[in-house]
Amino acid sequence: MHPPELTPFLKAVHTAVMSRRIILLPRPQNKKTRRYLGLTVDDLYDCIINQICLRDYYRGPEPSTNINHSGQVWTFLKQHVCPNHQVVVLYIKLSFCQDDFNKMLFIISFKINE
């Protein structure tokens, strides 16, 4: 069962992707996974994040554990077919943060699920 706020959250994700209001946190695992999969940042946004849907829901919303961010964190498990036809499951954590002007989508975690 999905929480009722999931559908509006996914709509907001798609809107953020289309308007490029996205920040991929510069964590080593995020960079390593993107490079391993051969994805540009735009590929990541358009082919992975923008394609997340209800069936990819894993858990959330959960309160952020980051003291600098008070938003809710959502976690998704998304299947992805690599160029070599290998199928991997991606573990993706997303959250929104509001600054003075825009609501920004943060890609907190992007890695191959183990």
C-alpha positions as CSV (number, residue, x, y, z in Angstrom):
1,M,0.0,0.0,0.0
2,H,1.3,3.4,-0.9
3,P,1.0,6.5,1.3
4,P,-1.5,9.0,-0.1
5,E,1.2,11.7,-0.4
6,L,3.2,9.5,-2.9
7,T,1.3,10.5,-6.0
8,P,1.7,14.3,-5.4
9,F,5.4,13.7,-4.5
10,L,6.0,11.9,-7.8
11,K,4.3,14.7,-9.7
12,A,6.6,17.2,-8.0
13,V,9.6,15.0,-8.9
14,H,8.6,15.1,-12.6
15,T,8.1,18.8,-12.5
16,A,11.5,19.4,-10.9
17,V,13.2,17.2,-13.5
18,M,11.5,19.0,-16.4
19,S,12.5,22.4,-15.0
20,R,16.0,21.1,-13.9
21,R,15.5,22.1,-10.3
22,I,17.6,19.2,-9.2
23,I,20.7,18.8,-7.1
24,L,22.7,15.5,-7.3
25,L,24.6,15.4,-4.0
26,P,28.3,15.0,-4.8
27,R,28.7,11.8,-2.8
28,P,31.3,9.2,-3.9
29,Q,28.7,6.5,-4.3
30,N,26.5,8.7,-6.5
31,K,29.4,9.5,-8.8
32,K,30.7,5.9,-8.9
33,T,27.2,4.5,-9.8
34,R,26.6,7.1,-12.5
35,R,30.0,6.4,-14.1
36,Y,29.6,2.6,-13.8
37,L,26.3,2.8,-15.6
38,G,27.7,5.2,-18.2
39,L,25.1,7.9,-17.5
40,T,25.5,11.6,-18.0
41,V,23.8,13.8,-15.4
42,D,21.1,14.5,-18.0
43,D,20.6,10.7,-18.5
44,L,20.3,10.2,-14.8
45,Y,17.6,12.9,-14.6
46,D,15.7,12.0,-17.7
47,C,16.0,8.2,-17.9
48,I,16.1,7.3,-14.3
49,I,14.7,9.9,-11.9
50,N,11.9,11.2,-14.3
51,Q,10.8,7.6,-14.9
52,I,10.3,6.7,-11.2
53,C,6.7,5.6,-10.7
54,L,4.4,4.1,-8.0
55,R,5.7,0.5,-8.5
56,D,9.2,1.7,-7.6
57,Y,8.2,2.9,-4.2
58,Y,10.1,1.3,-1.3
59,R,9.6,3.4,1.8
60,G,8.9,6.9,3.1
61,P,8.2,9.5,3.8
62,E,10.7,9.5,6.6
63,P,12.2,12.5,8.4
64,S,15.6,13.5,7.2
65,T,18.5,12.6,9.5
66,N,20.6,15.5,8.1
67,I,20.6,18.4,10.6
68,N,20.8,20.9,7.7
69,H,17.7,19.5,6.0
70,S,14.3,19.1,7.6
71,G,12.5,17.6,4.6
72,Q,10.9,14.2,4.1
73,V,13.0,11.5,2.5
74,W,11.5,9.0,0.0
75,T,13.2,5.8,-1.1
76,F,12.7,4.0,-4.4
77,L,14.0,0.7,-5.9
78,K,14.2,1.1,-9.7
79,Q,15.1,-1.5,-12.2
80,H,17.5,-0.4,-14.9
81,V,18.8,-2.2,-17.9
82,C,22.5,-1.4,-18.5
83,P,24.0,-1.0,-22.0
84,N,25.4,-4.5,-21.6
85,H,21.8,-5.8,-21.0
86,Q,22.5,-6.5,-17.3
87,V,19.6,-5.6,-15.1
88,V,20.3,-3.8,-11.9
89,V,18.1,-2.5,-9.1
90,L,18.9,1.1,-8.2
91,Y,18.5,2.4,-4.6
92,I,17.4,6.0,-4.9
93,K,16.7,8.4,-2.1
94,L,15.0,11.7,-2.9
95,S,13.9,14.8,-1.0
96,F,12.7,18.3,-1.6
97,C,14.3,21.4,0.0
98,Q,12.9,24.9,-0.2
99,D,15.2,27.8,-0.6
100,D,14.2,31.4,-0.8
101,F,13.1,31.1,-4.4
102,N,12.7,27.5,-5.5
103,K,11.7,24.1,-4.4
104,M,14.7,21.9,-5.3
105,L,14.8,18.1,-5.6
106,F,17.8,16.5,-3.9
107,I,19.1,13.2,-5.1
108,I,20.5,12.1,-1.8
109,S,21.5,8.5,-2.8
110,F,21.9,6.8,-6.1
111,K,23.5,3.4,-6.0
112,I,23.1,-0.2,-7.0
113,N,21.0,-2.0,-4.4
114,E,22.9,-4.8,-2.7
